Amino acid sequence: MSQQPPAGPPGFRSGFACFAGRPNVGKSTMMNALVGTKVAITSSRPQTTRRAIRGIVHRPDAQLIIVDTPGLHRPRTLLGERLDSLVRSTLTEVDVIGFCVPAAERIGPGDKYLAAELAGIRKTPVVAIVTKTDQASPDQVAAQLAGVAGLGDWADIVPVSAVTGFQLDVLADVLVSHLPPGQPLYPAGELTDEPEQMLVAELIREAALEGVHDELPHSIAVVVEEMSPRAGRDDLVDIFAELYVERPSQKAIVIGAKGARLKEVGSHARQQIEALLGTRVYLDLRIKVAKEWQRDPKQLRRLGFYD
């Protein structure tokens, strides 16, 4: 039987929040900081997030489930269309939306487009969040707050930095204030409902994204084919994973000269996976070419991107 969450105290609130914004505005980093551990991968590459990942914030007075989604963008592939659809469906299902705009970047057409979209979701409060304040001067932050205020009629506006922790507690209080009264939805101590195998695949993809050419990140997908304790050992987990790219030239980039790049990816990923699982890991990585998989419905399904 699954463990049932205990009843919350009087006045307890619980519900879902979603962060929305352009790609690479700091949504995943902010969720990780609020949850207190890494549940979503991060990268300087736009459109790193490909799934709706839930991170759970436990408080004495509330349980806040944050749904991290891909950044909204103009789709150029079938994968892009499915990610865009995922974001839009998530926005209609949560209790509060966080609209994220970086402090040091000019408010652009993408921000204005999304602000207009969010204004159309009338039943859900939207909190505007000015992110990455550690990368901006106080004057820049003030100007951005004023600019964001002019984009819509927001329930609240909060400047934060996930890196320094600036105002994260304030943001959590504001998001919780918009949740309905209710019992905890997850057991105490549970920080995400993502399966371990999926988290492992994401950590491998994160390692593969570091230091690669601009055109490659969108072309990498990772599938963990097998993950199990080694027979006769309780201190070692064997993981066999496949990295999919779209062209032979991309395969060569991931492997690197004499396999050096792939070895580096494996070493970095293994460290992250061992920290996640709390045990030693044997990691076997193979590279495969799946031609134009981002545009192929059959291959998208095989790689876990469903309609």
VMD Tcl script that draws the C-alpha trace (Angstrom):
set ca {
  {0.00 0.00 0.00}
  {1.21 3.51 -0.77}
  {1.95 5.80 2.15}
  {-0.79 8.37 2.72}
  {0.20 11.93 3.63}
  {-0.80 12.91 7.18}
  {-3.54 15.50 7.66}
  {-2.33 19.06 7.87}
  {-3.00 21.43 10.79}
  {-5.89 23.94 10.73}
  {-5.32 26.61 8.08}
  {-3.02 24.36 6.05}
  {-2.80 25.10 2.33}
  {-1.76 22.84 -0.52}
  {-1.70 23.13 -4.28}
  {0.22 23.61 -7.47}
  {2.27 26.49 -8.86}
  {3.76 26.69 -12.34}
  {6.66 28.84 -13.53}
  {6.23 30.19 -17.05}
  {8.56 32.28 -19.15}
  {10.82 32.37 -22.16}
  {13.51 29.68 -22.39}
  {16.48 30.18 -20.05}
  {14.92 32.69 -17.63}
  {15.89 30.64 -14.56}
  {12.74 28.59 -13.92}
  {14.47 25.27 -13.17}
  {17.16 26.87 -10.98}
  {14.49 28.68 -8.98}
  {12.46 25.51 -8.46}
  {15.54 23.63 -7.27}
  {16.34 26.46 -4.82}
  {12.80 26.49 -3.40}
  {12.67 22.70 -3.05}
  {16.13 22.67 -1.49}
  {17.62 20.02 -3.75}
  {18.17 19.34 -7.44}
  {15.03 17.90 -9.03}
  {15.32 19.60 -12.45}
  {18.41 19.86 -14.62}
  {19.77 23.28 -15.48}
  {21.93 24.56 -18.30}
  {22.90 27.84 -19.91}
  {21.35 26.41 -23.08}
  {17.80 27.57 -23.84}
  {15.02 24.96 -23.88}
  {16.84 22.55 -21.56}
  {13.61 21.53 -19.79}
  {11.51 19.10 -21.83}
  {9.03 17.74 -19.30}
  {6.67 19.02 -16.63}
  {8.68 18.14 -13.52}
  {7.16 18.50 -10.06}
  {9.19 19.68 -7.08}
  {7.61 19.58 -3.62}
  {8.15 22.31 -1.00}
  {7.21 21.17 2.53}
  {6.32 23.80 5.13}
  {4.58 23.59 8.52}
  {1.68 25.61 7.10}
  {1.58 24.40 3.50}
  {2.69 22.02 0.79}
  {3.60 23.79 -2.44}
  {4.05 21.64 -5.53}
  {6.00 23.52 -8.20}
  {5.60 22.38 -11.79}
  {8.64 23.28 -13.91}
  {7.79 23.44 -17.60}
  {9.69 24.04 -20.86}
  {10.02 27.65 -21.94}
  {7.37 28.89 -24.34}
  {8.82 29.55 -27.79}
  {7.85 29.47 -31.43}
  {7.92 25.74 -32.31}
  {10.11 24.67 -35.25}
  {9.70 20.90 -34.88}
  {7.06 18.40 -33.79}
  {8.93 18.11 -30.48}
  {8.66 21.88 -30.08}
  {4.92 21.76 -30.76}
  {4.45 19.06 -28.11}
  {6.48 20.99 -25.54}
  {4.46 24.13 -26.28}
  {1.22 22.17 -25.85}
  {2.51 20.74 -22.56}
  {3.14 24.22 -21.18}
  {-0.29 25.53 -22.20}
  {-2.14 22.57 -20.69}
  {-0.15 22.90 -17.43}
  {-1.01 26.60 -17.12}
  {-4.72 25.78 -17.01}
  {-4.34 23.15 -14.28}
  {-2.43 24.94 -11.50}
  {-3.56 27.18 -8.62}
  {-1.06 30.00 -9.22}
  {1.30 30.91 -12.07}
  {4.73 32.52 -11.72}
  {5.57 34.67 -14.78}
  {9.38 34.86 -14.94}
  {11.38 37.70 -16.50}
  {15.17 38.08 -15.95}
  {16.28 41.28 -14.24}
  {19.17 42.13 -16.59}
  {17.51 41.38 -19.94}
  {15.40 43.71 -22.02}
  {11.69 42.94 -22.02}
  {11.16 41.57 -25.50}
  {8.37 40.41 -27.80}
  {8.43 36.93 -26.24}
  {7.78 38.36 -22.76}
  {4.98 40.59 -24.05}
  {3.39 37.72 -25.94}
  {3.42 35.48 -22.87}
  {2.09 38.28 -20.64}
  {-0.86 38.66 -23.00}
  {-1.42 34.88 -22.96}
  {-1.41 34.80 -19.16}
  {-3.82 37.71 -18.98}
  {-6.31 35.47 -20.76}
  {-6.21 32.87 -17.96}
  {-8.60 34.84 -15.79}
  {-9.38 32.27 -13.09}
  {-5.73 31.76 -12.04}
  {-3.70 34.42 -10.16}
  {-0.39 35.29 -11.81}
  {2.63 36.41 -9.80}
  {5.28 38.26 -11.81}
  {8.79 37.17 -10.78}
  {11.86 39.21 -11.74}
  {14.58 36.54 -11.71}
  {18.40 36.57 -11.63}
  {18.63 39.81 -9.62}
  {22.21 38.82 -8.74}
  {23.13 39.57 -12.37}
  {21.68 43.11 -12.32}
  {22.36 46.40 -10.56}
  {19.77 47.82 -8.13}
  {18.80 50.40 -10.78}
  {18.31 47.66 -13.37}
  {16.14 45.67 -10.97}
  {14.02 48.73 -10.19}
  {13.59 49.51 -13.88}
  {12.68 45.91 -14.67}
  {10.10 45.83 -11.86}
  {8.48 48.92 -13.35}
  {8.60 47.44 -16.85}
  {7.06 44.15 -15.73}
  {4.34 46.00 -13.81}
  {3.33 47.63 -17.09}
  {2.83 44.27 -18.81}
  {-0.26 43.21 -16.88}
  {-2.42 43.31 -13.79}
  {-0.39 40.91 -11.62}
  {-1.48 39.51 -8.27}
  {2.02 40.28 -6.91}
  {5.47 41.21 -8.22}
  {8.55 39.71 -6.53}
  {12.26 40.17 -7.39}
  {14.38 37.11 -6.52}
  {17.74 35.44 -6.97}
  {17.87 31.66 -6.85}
  {21.69 31.82 -6.69}
  {21.98 34.06 -3.61}
  {18.60 33.14 -2.08}
  {17.45 36.77 -2.19}
  {13.70 36.91 -1.42}
  {13.09 33.19 -2.06}
  {11.27 33.03 1.30}
  {9.11 35.98 0.23}
  {8.31 34.28 -3.08}
  {7.34 31.06 -1.29}
  {5.06 33.02 1.07}
  {3.40 34.80 -1.85}
  {2.83 31.59 -3.84}
  {1.45 29.79 -0.78}
  {-0.95 32.68 -0.11}
  {-2.67 31.89 -3.42}
  {-3.13 28.17 -2.70}
  {-6.48 26.82 -1.54}
  {-6.95 25.28 1.92}
  {-6.27 21.56 1.80}
  {-4.42 18.52 3.11}
  {-0.87 17.54 2.10}
  {-0.81 15.85 -1.30}
  {2.53 14.05 -0.88}
  {4.17 12.27 2.08}
  {6.65 14.23 4.19}
  {10.18 14.11 2.79}
  {9.14 13.42 -0.80}
  {10.74 16.07 -2.99}
  {9.57 15.02 -6.47}
  {7.33 12.43 -8.08}
  {9.70 11.90 -11.00}
  {10.81 8.24 -11.32}
  {14.50 7.74 -10.49}
  {15.13 6.36 -13.97}
  {13.83 9.59 -15.52}
  {15.95 11.72 -13.18}
  {19.03 9.68 -14.10}
  {18.33 10.18 -17.83}
  {18.02 13.93 -17.26}
  {21.31 14.09 -15.35}
  {23.05 12.33 -18.25}
  {21.51 14.80 -20.70}
  {22.62 17.72 -18.52}
  {26.20 16.43 -18.57}
  {26.05 16.00 -22.35}
  {24.81 19.57 -22.82}
  {27.81 21.19 -21.18}
  {30.31 22.70 -23.57}
  {28.75 21.53 -26.84}
  {27.96 23.45 -30.02}
  {24.84 25.60 -30.24}
  {22.95 23.33 -32.64}
  {23.42 20.17 -30.60}
  {21.39 20.58 -27.35}
  {17.98 20.26 -28.99}
  {19.14 17.12 -30.80}
  {20.13 15.11 -27.71}
  {17.73 12.68 -26.06}
  {18.60 10.12 -23.37}
  {16.89 6.82 -22.57}
  {17.91 4.65 -19.62}
  {17.48 1.12 -20.98}
  {18.39 -0.74 -17.80}
  {19.02 0.25 -14.19}
  {19.39 -2.32 -11.41}
  {21.63 -3.35 -8.50}
  {24.48 -5.60 -9.59}
  {23.90 -9.25 -8.69}
  {25.45 -10.06 -5.34}
  {26.23 -6.41 -4.57}
  {24.18 -3.97 -2.51}
  {26.62 -1.09 -3.00}
  {26.64 -0.82 -6.81}
  {23.97 0.01 -9.39}
  {24.50 -0.79 -13.08}
  {23.01 1.76 -15.50}
  {22.92 1.28 -19.26}
  {21.82 4.37 -21.16}
  {21.63 5.47 -24.78}
  {22.13 9.02 -26.03}
  {20.29 9.76 -29.27}
  {21.38 12.41 -31.76}
  {20.05 13.21 -35.22}
  {23.17 13.07 -37.41}
  {26.50 11.20 -37.53}
  {28.34 14.53 -37.25}
  {26.58 15.15 -33.92}
  {27.59 11.70 -32.73}
  {31.21 12.60 -33.41}
  {30.81 15.82 -31.36}
  {29.44 13.96 -28.34}
  {32.14 11.27 -28.50}
  {34.97 13.77 -29.02}
  {38.58 13.08 -30.02}
  {39.50 9.49 -29.07}
  {36.36 9.30 -26.92}
  {37.52 12.04 -24.53}
  {34.27 14.03 -24.62}
  {32.06 11.02 -23.92}
  {34.35 9.94 -21.08}
  {34.00 13.42 -19.56}
  {30.21 13.28 -19.91}
  {30.12 9.87 -18.23}
  {32.34 10.96 -15.36}
  {30.31 14.10 -14.63}
  {26.98 12.29 -14.96}
  {28.12 9.45 -12.72}
  {29.03 11.87 -9.91}
  {25.59 13.49 -10.10}
  {23.79 10.13 -10.25}
  {25.73 8.75 -7.28}
  {24.72 11.84 -5.28}
  {21.08 11.27 -6.30}
  {20.99 7.53 -5.55}
  {23.34 7.51 -2.57}
  {25.33 4.57 -3.94}
  {28.19 3.78 -6.32}
  {27.24 3.56 -9.99}
  {28.59 1.78 -13.06}
  {27.46 3.86 -16.04}
  {27.53 2.51 -19.59}
  {26.77 5.14 -22.27}
  {26.16 4.39 -25.94}
  {25.53 6.93 -28.72}
  {22.95 6.23 -31.42}
  {21.79 8.20 -34.45}
  {18.00 8.56 -34.82}
  {17.62 10.65 -37.96}
  {15.38 13.72 -37.52}
  {13.82 12.27 -34.35}
  {12.44 15.67 -33.31}
  {10.15 15.61 -36.36}
  {9.20 11.92 -36.35}
  {6.05 11.00 -34.33}
  {7.08 7.35 -34.04}
  {10.55 8.14 -32.73}
  {9.20 10.82 -30.38}
  {6.93 8.22 -28.77}
  {9.82 5.77 -28.44}
  {11.89 8.45 -26.72}
  {9.07 9.27 -24.30}
  {7.55 12.40 -25.89}
  {3.88 11.54 -26.27}
  {1.00 13.42 -27.87}
}
mol new
graphics top color blue
foreach p $ca { graphics top sphere $p radius 0.5 }
foreach p [lrange $ca 0 end-1] q [lrange $ca 1 end] { graphics top cylinder $p $q radius 0.2 }
display resetview
